[in-house]
Amino acid sequence: MKIAVIALGKIGLPLAVQFAAKGHEVIGVDVNAEVVALVNKGVEPFPGEAHLQDKLAELVPAGNLRATTDYAEAVPGADAVVLVVPLFVDAEARPDFGWMDAATEELAKHLTPGTLVSYETTLPVGTTRTRWKPMLEKGSGLTEGTDFHLVFSPERVLTGRVFADLRKYPKLIGGLSEAGAAKAREFYEAVLDFDERPDLARGNGVWDLGSAEASELAKLAETTYRDVNIGLANQFARFAATAGIDVYQVIEASNSQPYSHIHQPGIAVGGHCIPVYPRLYLWNDPEATVVRAAREANAGMPDYTIGLLEGAHGDLTGARVAVLGASYRGGVKETAFSGVFATVEALKAKGATPVVHDPMYTDEELQKLGFEPYHLGEKVDAAVVQANHDEYAKLGPQDLPGVTTFIDGRRVSSADQWPGVTYRVIGKA
C-alpha cells in the first residue's frame, strides 16, 4: 500500500516507521522542514523513543519511508491517510482545532477516490462525523462512504514505548459505515502486529466498536478513568495523613483482591493525556460531576503539597526550595501540563524562592520555561520531588547541602535516606 502519515511527532513518526517496516510505501507529512530533513537523513528528530533510530536507519535508505512538507506529494493516490495532528487545548483543556482544521483542509484539497482516512488524535465525541466528514467532503468534492471512507482509531500508546504498545493493545476502530470499518480493519491488520493476549475475551487485534462515536468515547473513557482513579487515591491520601494512616499500605491491601485497582497518589497529574482528555469528555458532558470533581482535586495537589512543605518546614518566606523535576513524569522530556508550573507558583505565593532541577533539561531549556535552574550540590533549604526520575531515588542530604525538609511528591525515596532531615510523603502522617 501507499500510506500517508500526517504529522511526524512523537506518535506519528513511530507509526510511519511501523507501517514502513511492514513493507508498505510510507510518506510522512510535517509542517516542520527541520523534522522532514532529519527524517530523510534517517535521523530521529527527538530522542527517547525505543528502537526508533535503528528502524529509521534501516527503512529510509531502503526507500520504504520518506518525508515531505507537501501534501500534494503524499496524499494523491494513497490507499490510506493517517492523521496524528495535535489537538491543542487552553488552560482549561478546551479544544482548539486550529492545526487539525488546517491539516484537514489541506488533505481535502489532495484527496483522491478510494482512500481510507483515519484520525488517531484523541477527539471529543462526534468530531469525526460532524466536523471532519463535512470538511473533507467540501474540500475534495468527494462523498464519504462512496468515494472515500472515514474512521476514527485512537492512538493508545505512550511515548518511549510506542512499538511495544502497538503490539500489546487492541487497535480500536469506528467507522461512519460498515464498509469504512471493513476497510479500516483490513488496513490495520496489514500494518500492525499483535501480541498474544489470553486475558482478553475477544483476543488481541483490531476491534470494531461499531461507530466513530464509540471509538472516540472509548479513548476518552479509558483516560478519564485514570484521572478519576488518581483523584480518589489523592482523596484517600489526604484523609490518611490526617488520621495517622499509611495510605500506601491501605492501597496495597485493597488491591490484593481482584475488584480494587486503586492508583497511586501524587503531587500532580501531567502530560498530554490524563489531565486533558477528561476536559474533552466534559466538553461533551458538562454535567459529569464525578469527572469534574476528580479533575479539580488533582489540579489542586501541587498547592496541597506545598502546604505539606510549609507545615513541616515552617514559614517559607525567603526559603530556597529545589523543585526536582520539570517533566510531567519520570524519564520523559516533556512538560505538557506538568505539575512543575503550579508547584513553582505555589512556592512563590508562599514567599519562597523556587529553583528547578531536571536531569533531562539544560540550564538554557529550564530558563526558557521560566525557571531558575538548580544544580545538585548547591545549597538549598528544602526540596520537593515533582517528577519520578530514576536519579531522584538515589539522592540523600549530601546532594542537597543545607536541606532541612524533603517533600517526596512521588514516593521515590524513603525517610531512611534522609537522616536529620524532615521527610514527608503524600499520604502518610
C-alpha positions as CSV (number, residue, x, y, z in Angstrom):
1,M,0.0,0.0,0.0
2,K,0.9,3.6,-0.3
3,I,0.3,5.3,3.0
4,A,0.5,8.9,4.1
5,V,1.0,9.8,7.7
6,I,0.3,13.5,8.6
7,A,2.3,14.9,11.5
8,L,5.6,13.3,12.3
9,G,5.6,13.9,16.0
10,K,6.3,11.6,18.9
11,I,3.4,9.3,17.9
12,G,3.1,10.0,14.1
13,L,6.7,9.2,13.3
14,P,6.8,5.8,15.1
15,L,3.5,5.0,13.3
16,A,5.0,5.8,10.0
17,V,8.0,3.7,10.8
18,Q,5.8,0.8,11.9
19,F,3.8,0.9,8.6
20,A,7.0,1.1,6.6
21,A,8.5,-1.8,8.5
22,K,5.6,-4.0,7.3
23,G,6.7,-3.4,3.7
24,H,4.5,-0.5,2.7
25,E,5.4,2.7,0.9
26,V,5.1,5.4,3.5
27,I,5.3,9.2,3.0
28,G,5.2,11.3,6.1
29,V,4.0,14.9,6.0
30,D,5.0,17.6,8.5
31,V,4.9,21.4,8.6
32,N,8.4,21.5,10.2
33,A,11.0,21.4,7.5
34,E,13.7,20.6,10.0
35,V,11.9,17.4,11.1
36,V,11.4,16.4,7.5
37,A,15.1,16.9,6.7
38,L,16.2,14.8,9.7
39,V,13.8,12.0,8.8
40,N,15.0,12.0,5.2
41,K,18.6,11.6,6.6
42,G,17.4,8.6,8.7
43,V,18.0,10.6,11.9
44,E,15.4,10.7,14.7
45,P,14.3,14.3,15.3
46,F,13.6,13.7,19.0
47,P,15.3,11.4,21.5
48,G,13.9,8.7,23.8
49,E,11.7,6.5,21.6
50,A,12.9,2.9,21.9
51,H,14.1,1.4,18.6
52,L,13.1,4.4,16.5
53,Q,16.6,5.4,15.4
54,D,17.5,1.8,14.4
55,K,14.4,1.5,12.4
56,L,14.8,4.9,10.7
57,A,18.4,4.0,9.8
58,E,17.1,0.9,8.0
59,L,13.9,2.0,6.4
60,V,14.9,5.4,5.0
61,P,17.9,4.2,2.9
62,A,15.8,1.2,1.8
63,G,13.2,3.6,0.3
64,N,10.3,2.5,2.4
65,L,9.9,5.8,4.2
66,R,10.4,9.4,3.3
67,A,9.1,12.7,4.5
68,T,7.8,15.9,2.9
69,T,6.2,19.2,3.7
70,D,4.0,18.9,0.7
71,Y,0.6,17.3,0.9
72,A,0.5,17.1,-2.9
73,E,3.4,14.7,-2.8
74,A,2.0,12.4,-0.2
75,V,-1.8,12.3,-0.4
76,P,-2.9,11.7,-4.1
77,G,-3.3,8.0,-4.8
78,A,-2.8,7.0,-1.2
79,D,-4.6,3.8,-0.1
80,A,-4.7,5.2,3.4
81,V,-4.1,8.5,5.2
82,V,-3.5,8.6,8.9
83,L,-3.7,11.9,10.8
84,V,-2.0,12.4,14.2
85,V,-2.0,16.2,14.2
86,P,-2.0,17.7,17.7
87,L,-5.3,19.0,19.1
88,F,-4.3,22.0,21.2
89,V,-6.1,23.0,24.3
90,D,-6.2,26.0,26.5
91,A,-5.5,26.1,30.3
92,E,-9.0,24.6,30.9
93,A,-8.3,22.0,28.2
94,R,-11.0,23.5,25.9
95,P,-10.2,22.2,22.3
96,D,-8.5,24.5,19.8
97,F,-8.9,22.7,16.4
98,G,-6.7,25.2,14.6
99,W,-3.9,22.9,13.5
100,M,-6.3,20.0,12.8
101,D,-8.6,22.1,10.7
102,A,-5.6,23.4,8.7
103,A,-4.4,19.8,8.1
104,T,-7.8,18.5,7.2
105,E,-8.4,21.3,4.7
106,E,-5.0,20.7,3.1
107,L,-5.7,17.0,3.0
108,A,-9.1,17.6,1.4
109,K,-7.5,19.5,-1.5
110,H,-5.5,16.5,-2.5
111,L,-7.8,13.6,-1.5
112,T,-8.4,11.1,-4.3
113,P,-11.1,8.4,-4.6
114,G,-10.5,5.1,-2.9
115,T,-8.6,6.4,0.1
116,L,-9.2,5.4,3.7
117,V,-8.8,8.4,6.1
118,S,-8.2,7.6,9.7
119,Y,-7.9,10.1,12.5
120,E,-5.9,8.9,15.5
121,T,-5.7,12.2,17.6
122,T,-8.0,12.0,20.6
123,L,-11.2,13.9,20.0
124,P,-14.4,15.0,21.7
125,V,-17.3,12.6,20.8
126,G,-18.9,13.4,17.5
127,T,-15.9,15.3,15.9
128,T,-15.2,12.7,13.2
129,R,-18.8,12.7,11.9
130,T,-19.8,16.4,12.4
131,R,-16.5,18.2,11.8
132,W,-14.1,16.1,9.7
133,K,-16.6,14.5,7.3
134,P,-18.2,17.7,6.0
135,M,-14.8,19.5,5.9
136,L,-13.3,16.6,3.8
137,E,-16.3,16.4,1.5
138,K,-16.4,20.2,0.9
139,G,-12.7,20.5,0.2
140,S,-12.4,17.4,-2.0
141,G,-15.8,17.4,-3.8
142,L,-15.9,13.7,-2.9
143,T,-18.6,11.8,-0.9
144,E,-17.7,9.9,2.2
145,G,-18.9,6.3,2.2
146,T,-18.8,6.2,-1.6
147,D,-15.6,7.9,-2.9
148,F,-13.6,7.6,0.3
149,H,-14.0,6.2,3.8
150,L,-13.5,8.0,7.1
151,V,-12.9,6.3,10.5
152,F,-11.7,7.2,14.0
153,S,-9.0,4.9,15.5
154,P,-7.4,6.4,18.7
155,E,-3.7,6.0,19.4
156,R,-3.3,4.1,22.7
157,V,0.5,4.3,23.2
158,L,2.9,6.0,25.5
159,T,6.0,7.9,24.2
160,G,9.1,5.9,24.8
161,R,7.5,2.6,24.2
162,V,5.3,3.1,21.1
163,F,6.3,0.0,19.2
164,A,5.7,-2.3,22.3
165,D,2.3,-0.7,23.0
166,L,1.2,-1.0,19.4
167,R,1.7,-4.8,19.7
168,K,0.2,-5.0,23.2
169,Y,-3.2,-3.3,23.0
170,P,-6.1,-3.9,20.7
171,K,-6.5,-1.4,17.9
172,L,-9.9,0.3,18.2
173,I,-11.7,1.4,15.1
174,G,-15.0,3.1,14.5
175,G,-16.3,4.0,11.1
176,L,-19.2,6.0,9.6
177,S,-20.3,3.0,7.7
178,E,-19.8,-0.8,7.7
179,A,-17.8,-0.5,4.5
180,G,-15.5,2.1,6.1
181,A,-15.0,-0.1,9.2
182,A,-14.2,-3.1,7.0
183,K,-11.6,-1.0,5.1
184,A,-10.1,0.1,8.4
185,R,-9.9,-3.4,9.7
186,E,-8.1,-4.6,6.6
187,F,-5.7,-1.7,6.8
188,Y,-4.7,-2.0,10.4
189,E,-4.4,-5.8,10.2
190,A,-1.9,-5.2,7.3
191,V,0.3,-2.7,9.2
192,L,0.3,-3.9,12.8
193,D,1.3,-7.0,14.7
194,F,-0.3,-8.1,17.9
195,D,1.0,-9.9,21.0
196,E,-1.0,-12.9,22.3
197,R,-3.4,-11.7,25.0
198,P,-5.2,-14.7,26.5
199,D,-6.5,-12.4,29.2
200,L,-8.8,-10.7,26.6
201,A,-12.1,-12.5,25.8
202,R,-12.1,-11.1,22.3
203,G,-8.4,-11.7,21.8
204,N,-5.9,-9.1,20.7
205,G,-6.2,-7.4,17.3
206,V,-8.4,-4.9,15.6
207,W,-11.7,-4.3,17.5
208,D,-14.5,-2.6,15.6
209,L,-16.6,-0.7,18.1
210,G,-19.5,-0.1,15.7
211,S,-19.3,3.7,15.2
212,A,-16.8,6.6,15.2
213,E,-18.5,7.9,18.3
214,A,-18.0,4.7,20.3
215,S,-14.3,4.7,19.3
216,E,-14.0,8.4,20.3
217,L,-15.6,7.7,23.7
218,A,-13.5,4.6,24.3
219,K,-10.3,6.7,24.3
220,L,-11.8,9.4,26.5
221,A,-13.2,6.8,28.9
222,E,-10.0,4.9,29.4
223,T,-8.0,8.0,30.2
224,T,-10.8,9.7,32.3
225,Y,-10.9,6.5,34.3
226,R,-7.3,7.0,35.3
227,D,-7.8,10.7,36.2
228,V,-10.8,9.8,38.4
229,N,-9.0,6.9,40.0
230,I,-6.0,9.1,40.8
231,G,-8.3,11.7,42.2
232,L,-9.8,9.1,44.5
233,A,-6.3,8.0,45.6
234,N,-5.4,11.5,46.3
235,Q,-8.5,12.0,48.4
236,F,-7.7,8.8,50.4
237,A,-4.1,10.1,50.8
238,R,-5.2,13.5,52.2
239,F,-7.5,11.9,54.7
240,A,-5.0,9.2,55.7
241,A,-2.4,11.8,56.5
242,T,-4.8,13.5,59.0
243,A,-5.7,10.2,60.6
244,G,-2.2,8.9,61.1
245,I,-2.6,6.1,58.5
246,D,-0.2,4.9,55.8
247,V,-2.3,5.1,52.6
248,Y,0.2,3.0,50.7
249,Q,-0.4,0.0,53.0
250,V,-4.1,0.7,52.6
251,I,-3.9,0.7,48.8
252,E,-1.8,-2.4,48.7
253,A,-4.3,-4.2,51.0
254,S,-7.3,-3.0,49.0
255,N,-5.7,-4.1,45.7
256,S,-5.0,-7.6,47.0
257,Q,-8.4,-8.7,45.8
258,P,-9.4,-8.5,42.1
259,Y,-12.1,-5.9,42.3
260,S,-10.0,-3.0,43.5
261,H,-7.5,-1.2,41.3
262,I,-6.7,2.0,43.3
263,H,-3.9,4.0,41.7
264,Q,-1.1,5.9,43.4
265,P,-1.5,9.4,44.9
266,G,1.0,12.1,44.0
267,I,1.8,15.8,43.6
268,A,0.4,16.2,40.1
269,V,-1.2,14.6,37.1
270,G,0.5,15.9,33.9
271,G,1.1,15.1,30.3
272,H,-0.9,15.4,27.1
273,C,-3.5,12.8,28.1
274,I,-4.7,12.3,31.7
275,P,-5.2,16.0,32.6
276,V,-6.6,16.9,29.1
277,Y,-9.0,14.1,28.0
278,P,-11.3,14.4,31.0
279,R,-11.8,18.0,29.9
280,L,-12.6,16.9,26.4
281,Y,-15.1,14.5,27.9
282,L,-16.6,17.3,30.0
283,W,-16.9,19.4,26.8
284,N,-19.5,16.8,25.6
285,D,-20.9,16.0,29.1
286,P,-20.7,19.1,31.3
287,E,-22.9,17.5,34.0
288,A,-20.4,14.8,34.7
289,T,-19.9,15.8,38.3
290,V,-17.6,12.9,39.2
291,V,-15.2,13.7,36.4
292,R,-15.2,17.4,37.2
293,A,-14.6,16.8,40.9
294,A,-11.7,14.4,40.2
295,R,-10.1,16.8,37.8
296,E,-10.3,19.7,40.3
297,A,-9.0,17.5,43.1
298,N,-5.9,16.5,41.0
299,A,-5.3,20.1,39.8
300,G,-5.2,21.1,43.5
301,M,-2.5,18.7,44.5
302,P,0.5,21.0,43.9
303,D,-1.0,23.6,46.3
304,Y,-1.7,20.8,48.8
305,T,1.9,19.5,48.6
306,I,3.4,23.0,49.2
307,G,1.0,23.2,52.2
308,L,2.7,20.0,53.4
309,L,6.1,21.6,53.0
310,E,5.0,24.7,54.9
311,G,3.6,22.6,57.7
312,A,6.8,20.6,58.0
313,H,9.3,23.4,57.4
314,G,7.6,26.5,58.8
315,D,7.4,29.9,57.2
316,L,8.7,29.6,53.6
317,T,9.4,33.4,53.2
318,G,12.9,33.7,51.7
319,A,13.4,29.9,51.7
320,R,15.3,28.5,48.7
321,V,13.3,25.4,47.6
322,A,14.5,23.0,44.9
323,V,11.8,21.5,42.8
324,L,13.1,18.2,41.5
325,G,11.7,17.5,38.1
326,A,10.3,19.7,35.3
327,S,9.0,16.8,33.3
328,Y,5.4,15.7,33.8
329,R,6.7,12.1,34.5
330,G,10.0,10.4,35.0
331,G,12.1,9.5,32.0
332,V,10.2,11.7,29.6
333,K,11.5,15.0,28.4
334,E,8.1,16.8,28.2
335,T,6.4,19.5,30.3
336,A,2.9,19.4,28.9
337,F,0.6,20.2,31.8
338,S,3.4,19.3,34.2
339,G,2.9,19.9,37.9
340,V,6.1,21.9,37.9
341,F,4.3,25.1,36.9
342,A,1.7,25.0,39.6
343,T,4.3,23.9,42.2
344,V,6.6,26.8,41.4
345,E,3.7,29.3,41.5
346,A,2.6,27.9,44.9
347,L,6.1,28.3,46.3
348,K,6.2,31.9,45.0
349,A,2.8,32.6,46.7
350,K,4.4,31.5,50.0
351,G,7.3,33.9,49.6
352,A,9.8,31.1,48.7
353,T,12.5,31.2,46.0
354,P,11.9,28.2,43.8
355,V,14.7,26.7,41.8
356,V,14.2,23.8,39.4
357,H,16.3,20.7,38.6
358,D,15.8,18.1,35.9
359,P,18.4,15.7,34.6
360,M,16.8,15.8,31.1
361,Y,17.0,19.6,30.7
362,T,19.8,22.0,30.2
363,D,20.0,25.3,32.1
364,E,19.0,27.1,29.0
365,E,16.0,25.0,28.4
366,L,14.9,25.4,32.0
367,Q,15.3,29.2,31.7
368,K,13.2,29.2,28.5
369,L,10.5,27.5,30.6
370,G,10.7,30.4,33.0
371,F,12.6,28.7,35.8
372,E,15.8,29.4,37.7
373,P,18.0,26.3,37.2
374,Y,19.2,24.3,40.2
375,H,22.3,22.0,40.3
376,L,22.7,19.2,42.8
377,G,25.3,20.2,45.3
378,E,24.2,23.8,45.6
379,K,22.8,25.0,49.0
380,V,19.1,24.8,49.4
381,D,16.7,25.0,52.4
382,A,14.1,22.5,51.2
383,A,13.2,20.3,48.3
384,V,10.1,18.9,46.6
385,V,10.1,15.9,44.3
386,Q,7.8,16.7,41.3
387,A,8.8,14.1,38.7
388,N,9.8,10.5,39.5
389,H,13.1,10.4,37.5
390,D,15.2,7.4,38.4
391,E,18.1,9.7,39.5
392,Y,16.0,11.0,42.4
393,A,15.7,7.6,44.1
394,K,19.4,7.8,44.9
395,L,19.5,11.2,46.5
396,G,20.4,12.0,50.0
397,P,21.3,15.0,52.2
398,Q,24.8,15.2,50.7
399,D,23.2,16.0,47.3
400,L,21.2,18.9,48.7
401,P,23.5,20.8,51.1
402,G,21.6,22.6,53.9
403,V,18.3,20.9,53.2
404,T,16.1,20.5,56.3
405,T,12.8,19.5,54.8
406,F,12.3,17.0,51.9
407,I,8.8,16.5,50.5
408,D,8.6,13.4,48.4
409,G,5.7,14.1,46.0
410,R,6.2,10.9,44.0
411,R,7.3,8.4,46.8
412,V,10.6,7.8,45.1
413,S,12.6,7.8,48.3
414,S,12.2,6.9,52.0
415,A,12.8,8.5,55.4
416,D,15.9,6.3,55.9
417,Q,17.7,8.1,53.1
418,W,17.3,11.4,54.8
419,P,18.8,11.3,58.3
420,G,18.5,14.5,60.2
421,V,16.0,15.9,57.6
422,T,12.3,16.2,58.0
423,Y,10.9,13.8,55.4
424,R,7.3,13.8,54.3
425,V,5.4,11.8,51.6
426,I,1.9,12.4,50.4
427,G,-0.5,10.0,52.2
428,K,1.5,9.4,55.4
429,A,1.4,11.4,58.6
